[in-house]
């Protein structure tokens, strides 16, 4: 955490709604991102029952609707920062992975490796719920193996975010692997 972020941190307390015994601490911190945007991170944590939650709120963004792409070809690219707004559709076409925005979607800030770990967790849960003789098992196992390769930088792929509201963005480790294609929202509204 930067010195500036530490200086902007505030802390509040209230009774835990989950266990009714603990005290929830709320830490509010403002971060300055490398692209000059600002982000507010609010962390809720109970000292008794381990309840915790994080909210990430952008304080500034570019708000340009578009399709953002990042070619990931090595381990260094996994460190590229990803900010996905609640209406951003995230996908990795080579692995046939898609995270559609839903009514309960929220903002999240992570890196490419964090996105892969989220997908790995979701695919693993899906795999565990399949019957032993399900025809999809081999295909799901291949996807999980390829996700593992991607996490170690051994599988090349493209990470895409389609955001019609424009709140999502990528801070790439290597600018040459990044692309942005604007979406004409006037055309979207006519559909």
SEVEXFI-290711 format. One record per residue (C-alpha): residue number from 1; residue in three letters; x, y, z. Coordinates in steps of 0.1 Angstrom, whole numbers, padded with zeros to 4 digits. Example, Ala and Ser with C-alpha at 12.3 -4.5 7.8 and 13.67 -1.06 7.14 Angstrom:
2
{1, "ala", {0123, -0045, 0078}}
{2, "ser", {0137, -0011, 0071}}
This chain:
191
{1, "unk", {0000, 0000, 0000}}
{2, "unk", {0014, 0034, -0009}}
{3, "unk", {0021, 0060, 0017}}
{4, "unk", {-0006, 0082, 0001}}
{5, "unk", {-0032, 0054, 0004}}
{6, "unk", {-0022, 0047, 0040}}
{7, "unk", {-0028, 0084, 0048}}
{8, "unk", {-0063, 0083, 0032}}
{9, "unk", {-0074, 0052, 0052}}
{10, "unk", {-0103, 0057, 0076}}
{11, "unk", {-0118, 0031, 0100}}
{12, "unk", {-0153, 0027, 0114}}
{13, "unk", {-0170, 0000, 0136}}
{14, "unk", {-0205, -0015, 0141}}
{15, "unk", {-0221, -0047, 0154}}
{16, "unk", {-0217, -0077, 0131}}
{17, "unk", {-0251, -0085, 0115}}
{18, "unk", {-0240, -0121, 0109}}
{19, "unk", {-0230, -0133, 0143}}
{20, "unk", {-0243, -0104, 0165}}
{21, "unk", {-0213, -0109, 0188}}
{22, "unk", {-0184, -0094, 0168}}
{23, "unk", {-0175, -0060, 0158}}
{24, "unk", {-0173, -0052, 0121}}
{25, "unk", {-0145, -0029, 0111}}
{26, "unk", {-0149, -0009, 0080}}
{27, "unk", {-0117, 0004, 0064}}
{28, "unk", {-0121, 0029, 0036}}
{29, "unk", {-0090, 0036, 0015}}
{30, "unk", {-0086, 0056, -0017}}
{31, "unk", {-0060, 0044, -0042}}
{32, "unk", {-0044, 0063, -0070}}
{33, "unk", {-0040, 0040, -0100}}
{34, "unk", {-0011, 0041, -0124}}
{35, "unk", {-0034, 0055, -0152}}
{36, "unk", {-0043, 0085, -0129}}
{37, "unk", {-0077, 0071, -0120}}
{38, "unk", {-0088, 0068, -0084}}
{39, "unk", {-0105, 0039, -0067}}
{40, "unk", {-0122, 0036, -0033}}
{41, "unk", {-0118, 0002, -0016}}
{42, "unk", {-0141, -0005, 0014}}
{43, "unk", {-0133, -0036, 0035}}
{44, "unk", {-0158, -0050, 0060}}
{45, "unk", {-0144, -0075, 0085}}
{46, "unk", {-0158, -0091, 0117}}
{47, "unk", {-0133, -0098, 0145}}
{48, "unk", {-0153, -0129, 0158}}
{49, "unk", {-0169, -0148, 0129}}
{50, "unk", {-0145, -0141, 0100}}
{51, "unk", {-0173, -0124, 0080}}
{52, "unk", {-0156, -0102, 0054}}
{53, "unk", {-0165, -0084, 0022}}
{54, "unk", {-0148, -0059, -0001}}
{55, "unk", {-0164, -0032, -0022}}
{56, "unk", {-0145, -0015, -0050}}
{57, "unk", {-0159, 0018, -0063}}
{58, "unk", {-0143, 0037, -0091}}
{59, "unk", {-0140, 0074, -0084}}
{60, "unk", {-0128, 0082, -0119}}
{61, "unk", {-0129, 0062, -0151}}
{62, "unk", {-0127, 0070, -0188}}
{63, "unk", {-0163, 0058, -0196}}
{64, "unk", {-0156, 0049, -0232}}
{65, "unk", {-0179, 0020, -0242}}
{66, "unk", {-0158, -0005, -0261}}
{67, "unk", {-0142, -0039, -0265}}
{68, "unk", {-0109, -0041, -0246}}
{69, "unk", {-0084, -0069, -0255}}
{70, "unk", {-0052, -0081, -0241}}
{71, "unk", {-0030, -0108, -0257}}
{72, "unk", {-0014, -0128, -0229}}
{73, "unk", {0017, -0146, -0241}}
{74, "unk", {0039, -0150, -0210}}
{75, "unk", {0040, -0149, -0172}}
{76, "unk", {0047, -0111, -0171}}
{77, "unk", {0013, -0104, -0188}}
{78, "unk", {-0005, -0122, -0159}}
{79, "unk", {0004, -0091, -0138}}
{80, "unk", {-0017, -0068, -0160}}
{81, "unk", {-0044, -0051, -0139}}
{82, "unk", {-0080, -0056, -0148}}
{83, "unk", {-0109, -0035, -0137}}
{84, "unk", {-0143, -0049, -0146}}
{85, "unk", {-0174, -0029, -0142}}
{86, "unk", {-0208, -0046, -0133}}
{87, "unk", {-0218, -0045, -0169}}
{88, "unk", {-0186, -0057, -0184}}
{89, "unk", {-0187, -0091, -0202}}
{90, "unk", {-0154, -0109, -0197}}
{91, "unk", {-0142, -0137, -0219}}
{92, "unk", {-0112, -0158, -0229}}
{93, "unk", {-0123, -0172, -0264}}
{94, "unk", {-0094, -0198, -0266}}
{95, "unk", {-0106, -0215, -0234}}
{96, "unk", {-0143, -0210, -0242}}
{97, "unk", {-0148, -0191, -0209}}
{98, "unk", {-0173, -0163, -0205}}
{99, "unk", {-0184, -0143, -0175}}
{100, "unk", {-0217, -0125, -0183}}
{101, "unk", {-0227, -0095, -0162}}
{102, "unk", {-0258, -0103, -0141}}
{103, "unk", {-0282, -0084, -0118}}
{104, "unk", {-0259, -0089, -0087}}
{105, "unk", {-0226, -0082, -0105}}
{106, "unk", {-0203, -0058, -0089}}
{107, "unk", {-0170, -0039, -0096}}
{108, "unk", {-0138, -0059, -0092}}
{109, "unk", {-0102, -0050, -0095}}
{110, "unk", {-0076, -0078, -0100}}
{111, "unk", {-0050, -0089, -0124}}
{112, "unk", {-0051, -0115, -0152}}
{113, "unk", {-0040, -0143, -0129}}
{114, "unk", {-0069, -0134, -0106}}
{115, "unk", {-0093, -0137, -0135}}
{116, "unk", {-0079, -0171, -0143}}
{117, "unk", {-0082, -0182, -0107}}
{118, "unk", {-0119, -0171, -0107}}
{119, "unk", {-0126, -0191, -0138}}
{120, "unk", {-0107, -0221, -0125}}
{121, "unk", {-0128, -0221, -0093}}
{122, "unk", {-0161, -0218, -0113}}
{123, "unk", {-0151, -0246, -0137}}
{124, "unk", {-0140, -0268, -0108}}
{125, "unk", {-0173, -0264, -0091}}
{126, "unk", {-0191, -0272, -0124}}
{127, "unk", {-0169, -0303, -0128}}
{128, "unk", {-0177, -0315, -0093}}
{129, "unk", {-0214, -0314, -0100}}
{130, "unk", {-0212, -0336, -0131}}
{131, "unk", {-0221, -0373, -0129}}
{132, "unk", {-0191, -0397, -0133}}
{133, "unk", {-0203, -0408, -0167}}
{134, "unk", {-0211, -0374, -0181}}
{135, "unk", {-0198, -0369, -0217}}
{136, "unk", {-0185, -0334, -0208}}
{137, "unk", {-0160, -0346, -0182}}
{138, "unk", {-0130, -0349, -0207}}
{139, "unk", {-0137, -0315, -0222}}
{140, "unk", {-0140, -0299, -0187}}
{141, "unk", {-0107, -0316, -0177}}
{142, "unk", {-0090, -0302, -0208}}
{143, "unk", {-0103, -0267, -0199}}
{144, "unk", {-0090, -0270, -0163}}
{145, "unk", {-0056, -0282, -0176}}
{146, "unk", {-0054, -0253, -0200}}
{147, "unk", {-0063, -0228, -0173}}
{148, "unk", {-0035, -0243, -0152}}
{149, "unk", {-0011, -0238, -0181}}
{150, "unk", {-0023, -0202, -0185}}
{151, "unk", {-0018, -0195, -0148}}
{152, "unk", {0019, -0206, -0152}}
{153, "unk", {0023, -0185, -0184}}
{154, "unk", {0025, -0215, -0207}}
{155, "unk", {-0008, -0210, -0226}}
{156, "unk", {-0013, -0181, -0249}}
{157, "unk", {-0048, -0165, -0249}}
{158, "unk", {-0067, -0133, -0253}}
{159, "unk", {-0086, -0116, -0225}}
{160, "unk", {-0116, -0095, -0237}}
{161, "unk", {-0139, -0072, -0219}}
{162, "unk", {-0169, -0059, -0237}}
{163, "unk", {-0184, -0030, -0218}}
{164, "unk", {-0213, -0010, -0232}}
{165, "unk", {-0211, 0015, -0203}}
{166, "unk", {-0174, 0020, -0205}}
{167, "unk", {-0164, 0016, -0169}}
{168, "unk", {-0140, -0014, -0174}}
{169, "unk", {-0103, -0011, -0183}}
{170, "unk", {-0070, -0029, -0185}}
{171, "unk", {-0036, -0016, -0174}}
{172, "unk", {-0013, -0038, -0195}}
{173, "unk", {0023, -0048, -0186}}
{174, "unk", {0031, -0045, -0223}}
{175, "unk", {0011, -0018, -0242}}
{176, "unk", {0018, -0035, -0276}}
{177, "unk", {-0005, -0064, -0265}}
{178, "unk", {-0034, -0041, -0256}}
{179, "unk", {-0062, -0029, -0279}}
{180, "unk", {-0094, -0009, -0276}}
{181, "unk", {-0122, -0008, -0301}}
{182, "unk", {-0150, 0018, -0294}}
{183, "unk", {-0186, 0007, -0294}}
{184, "unk", {-0212, 0031, -0309}}
{185, "unk", {-0238, 0032, -0282}}
{186, "unk", {-0263, 0050, -0304}}
{187, "unk", {-0264, 0018, -0326}}
{188, "unk", {-0268, -0004, -0295}}
{189, "unk", {-0298, 0017, -0284}}
{190, "unk", {-0316, 0010, -0317}}
{191, "unk", {-0313, -0027, -0314}}
